[in-house]
Amino acid sequence: MLRHVVLFKWNPETPPEKIAEIEAAMHALQSKIPQVAEYEWGTDVSVQGLSQGFTHCFVVSFRSEADRDVYAPHPDHAAFIALSKPHREVVMTFDYFARDADGAMV
């Protein structure tokens, strides 16, 4: 599986209601874009204090790079980006192929 990890650090003035709207828009992508194989998300609960202000993590999984390449420019994904962009201070993305402890692709 190809994992697409997205971390958000929101602008300080972004109200919780807007963040909830952005969360809902992200959740909806799984039902709108068939290339999304799996989806999960969460908010930071670490006790280490190393999150650097990032509060939200979304993980979108794809069966192939080709599926990710359909997702990236998809109009519904573009709409999500447009909705979130004015409210994020920093966004970080990281894509990787999932491997087990022995290094085998999963």
Secondary structure by P-SEA (a helix, b strand, c coil): cbbbbbbbbccccccaaaaaaaaaaaaacccccccccccccccccccccccccccbbbbbbbccaaaaaaaaccaaaaaaaaaccccccbbbbbbbcccccccccc
